Amino acid sequence: MEIPLCPSCQLSRQLGGSFLWHMNTAPVSSTGPIFSSKPIEPQSVISSSNQENKMKKSIIAASLLLAGAGAFLTASAQQQEPTPEQLAVSATETRQGVFKLLSYNMGAISGMARGTVEFDAAIAERNANRIAMLAPMIPELFAARDTRAFTVETEALPLIWDSMDEFNQKAVNLVNAANTFAEIARAGDRTATTAAVRAFGGACGNCHETFRVD
């Protein structure tokens, strides 16, 4: 037997309403079906609303991802393109790093000559060979970047870039002096080795007198 619709459902059907009244799942009583007073939306309306919410969330997530990627690329580009001032500072620091290595190796040799460092012919030879390898980098680094137009902390005179041929020759002289000293130290004679320090150090001092601030 067909269950008769309540007056509200009959009215909704007649008016073509967008919602239905649903019947509770409780058993039908003898006086007729028990109806709920709470309306529910059709399933098609709920599905459409869920899909729209998911689409909005996807659009927001994609926008945030693109914004983050754009910021990352901008920061990376800035890091990869240092300013001329930064390049000048970096070049100066690199040159000074080479000079610190030269000073470190020459310091032990000078100490042996003065008697403040225990004599060791093997160390004297090794350090001289290191200096011979480092010396060619001096004119190479100065020629790579002219820093005269920038404010950098340096004792190098601007004259260097106007006299690169002479500057390069002084580096060659230092290499030759280092190699000569290394050969003397290789023999192991303390007197001969310490006596050779004066000529070796002179190659360094000659360059300093011309191209470095006193």
C-alpha positions as CSV (number, residue, x, y, z in Angstrom):
1,M,0.0,0.0,0.0
2,E,1.4,3.4,-0.9
3,I,2.1,5.6,2.1
4,P,0.3,8.9,1.7
5,L,2.4,12.1,1.7
6,C,2.0,14.6,4.5
7,P,0.5,18.0,3.7
8,S,4.0,19.6,3.7
9,C,5.3,17.1,1.1
10,Q,2.2,17.5,-1.0
11,L,2.7,21.3,-1.0
12,S,6.4,21.0,-1.8
13,R,5.6,18.7,-4.8
14,Q,3.0,21.1,-6.1
15,L,5.3,24.1,-5.8
16,G,8.3,22.3,-7.4
17,G,10.5,23.0,-4.3
18,S,14.2,22.3,-4.3
19,F,14.1,20.3,-1.1
20,L,12.4,17.2,0.1
21,W,11.1,16.1,3.4
22,H,12.4,12.7,4.4
23,M,10.8,10.1,6.5
24,N,12.4,8.8,9.7
25,T,13.6,5.2,9.7
26,A,11.4,4.4,12.7
27,P,8.7,1.9,12.1
28,V,5.4,3.2,10.8
29,S,3.0,3.7,13.6
30,S,-0.7,2.8,13.5
31,T,-1.5,6.5,13.1
32,G,0.7,6.9,10.0
33,P,4.4,7.6,9.2
34,I,6.6,9.8,11.4
35,F,8.1,12.6,9.4
36,S,11.2,14.7,10.3
37,S,10.8,18.4,10.4
38,K,14.4,19.0,9.1
39,P,14.9,19.6,5.4
40,I,17.9,18.2,3.5
41,E,19.5,19.4,0.3
42,P,19.5,17.2,-2.8
43,Q,22.6,15.1,-3.3
44,S,23.5,16.9,-6.5
45,V,23.7,20.2,-4.7
46,I,26.0,18.8,-2.0
47,S,28.4,17.2,-4.5
48,S,28.6,20.4,-6.5
49,S,29.5,22.4,-3.3
50,N,32.2,19.9,-2.3
51,Q,33.8,20.0,-5.8
52,E,33.8,23.8,-5.7
53,N,35.5,23.9,-2.3
54,K,38.1,21.4,-3.5
55,M,38.8,23.5,-6.6
56,K,39.2,26.7,-4.5
57,K,41.7,24.9,-2.2
58,S,43.6,23.6,-5.2
59,I,43.8,27.1,-6.7
60,I,45.0,28.6,-3.4
61,A,47.7,25.9,-3.0
62,A,48.9,26.4,-6.6
63,S,49.1,30.1,-6.1
64,L,51.2,29.7,-2.9
65,L,53.5,27.3,-4.7
66,L,54.1,29.7,-7.6
67,A,54.7,32.6,-5.3
68,G,57.2,30.6,-3.3
69,A,59.0,29.4,-6.4
70,G,59.1,33.0,-7.7
71,A,60.7,34.2,-4.5
72,F,63.2,31.4,-4.5
73,L,64.2,32.1,-8.1
74,T,64.6,35.8,-7.3
75,A,66.8,35.1,-4.3
76,S,68.9,32.7,-6.3
77,A,69.4,35.2,-9.1
78,Q,70.5,37.8,-6.6
79,Q,73.0,35.4,-5.0
80,Q,74.4,34.4,-8.4
81,E,75.0,38.1,-9.5
82,P,77.3,39.8,-7.0
83,T,77.8,43.5,-7.3
84,P,81.0,45.0,-8.7
85,E,81.9,46.1,-5.1
86,Q,81.5,42.5,-3.8
87,L,83.6,41.2,-6.6
88,A,86.3,43.7,-5.7
89,V,86.3,42.7,-2.1
90,S,86.4,39.0,-3.0
91,A,89.3,39.5,-5.3
92,T,91.2,41.4,-2.6
93,E,90.5,38.7,0.0
94,T,91.8,36.1,-2.5
95,R,95.0,38.0,-3.1
96,Q,95.5,38.5,0.6
97,G,95.0,34.8,1.2
98,V,97.9,33.9,-1.2
99,F,100.1,36.5,0.6
100,K,99.3,34.9,4.0
101,L,100.3,31.5,2.7
102,L,103.6,33.0,1.4
103,S,104.2,34.7,4.7
104,Y,103.4,31.5,6.6
105,N,106.0,29.5,4.6
106,M,108.6,32.2,4.7
107,G,108.2,32.7,8.4
108,A,109.6,29.4,9.3
109,I,112.6,29.9,7.0
110,S,113.3,33.3,8.4
111,G,113.0,31.9,12.0
112,M,115.7,29.3,11.2
113,A,118.0,32.0,10.0
114,R,117.5,34.1,13.2
115,G,117.7,31.1,15.5
116,T,114.1,31.4,16.8
117,V,113.0,28.2,15.0
118,E,114.8,24.9,15.2
119,F,116.7,24.3,12.0
120,D,115.2,21.6,9.8
121,A,116.5,21.4,6.2
122,A,113.6,19.3,5.1
123,I,111.1,21.9,6.2
124,A,113.2,24.7,4.7
125,E,113.2,22.9,1.3
126,R,109.5,22.1,1.5
127,N,108.5,25.7,2.3
128,A,110.7,27.1,-0.4
129,N,109.0,24.7,-3.0
130,R,105.6,25.9,-1.8
131,I,106.6,29.5,-2.3
132,A,107.8,28.7,-5.8
133,M,104.4,27.3,-6.6
134,L,102.4,30.2,-5.0
135,A,104.4,33.1,-6.5
136,P,103.1,32.9,-10.1
137,M,99.6,33.4,-8.7
138,I,100.4,36.9,-7.5
139,P,100.4,38.7,-10.8
140,E,97.7,36.4,-12.1
141,L,95.3,37.5,-9.4
142,F,96.0,41.2,-9.8
143,A,95.6,41.0,-13.5
144,A,92.3,39.1,-13.1
145,R,90.5,42.1,-11.5
146,D,91.5,45.8,-11.1
147,T,90.2,47.0,-7.8
148,R,91.5,50.6,-7.9
149,A,88.1,52.1,-8.4
150,F,86.7,50.5,-5.2
151,T,87.2,51.0,-1.5
152,V,89.0,47.9,-0.3
153,E,91.4,47.2,2.5
154,T,94.7,46.6,0.9
155,E,98.4,47.5,1.0
156,A,98.8,47.0,-2.7
157,L,99.7,50.2,-4.6
158,P,97.6,51.2,-7.6
159,L,100.9,51.4,-9.5
160,I,100.7,47.6,-9.9
161,W,98.1,47.8,-12.7
162,D,100.1,50.4,-14.6
163,S,103.3,48.2,-14.4
164,M,102.1,44.7,-14.9
165,D,105.2,43.6,-16.9
166,E,107.5,44.7,-14.1
167,F,105.2,43.3,-11.5
168,N,105.2,39.9,-13.3
169,Q,109.0,39.9,-13.6
170,K,109.3,40.4,-9.8
171,A,107.1,37.3,-9.3
172,V,109.4,35.4,-11.7
173,N,112.4,36.5,-9.7
174,L,110.8,35.2,-6.5
175,V,110.2,31.8,-8.1
176,N,113.8,31.6,-9.2
177,A,115.1,32.6,-5.7
178,A,112.8,30.0,-4.0
179,N,114.0,27.2,-6.3
180,T,117.7,28.2,-5.7
181,F,117.1,28.2,-1.9
182,A,115.3,24.8,-2.1
183,E,118.3,23.3,-3.8
184,I,120.7,24.6,-1.1
185,A,118.4,23.4,1.7
186,R,118.2,19.9,0.1
187,A,121.9,19.4,0.8
188,G,121.2,19.7,4.5
189,D,124.0,22.1,5.4
190,R,122.8,24.4,8.1
191,T,125.4,27.2,7.5
192,A,124.8,27.3,3.7
193,T,121.1,27.2,4.1
194,T,120.8,30.0,6.6
195,A,123.3,32.1,4.6
196,A,121.0,31.7,1.5
197,V,118.0,33.1,3.4
198,R,119.2,36.7,2.8
199,A,119.1,36.4,-1.0
200,F,115.8,34.6,-0.8
201,G,114.2,37.2,1.4
202,G,115.6,39.9,-0.8
203,A,113.4,38.8,-3.7
204,C,110.3,39.3,-1.5
205,G,111.5,42.7,-0.2
206,N,112.4,44.0,-3.6
207,C,108.7,43.6,-4.7
208,H,107.4,45.1,-1.5
209,E,109.6,48.2,-1.8
210,T,108.1,49.0,-5.2
211,F,104.5,47.9,-5.1
212,R,103.4,47.8,-1.4
213,V,102.4,50.6,1.0
214,D,105.2,51.1,3.6
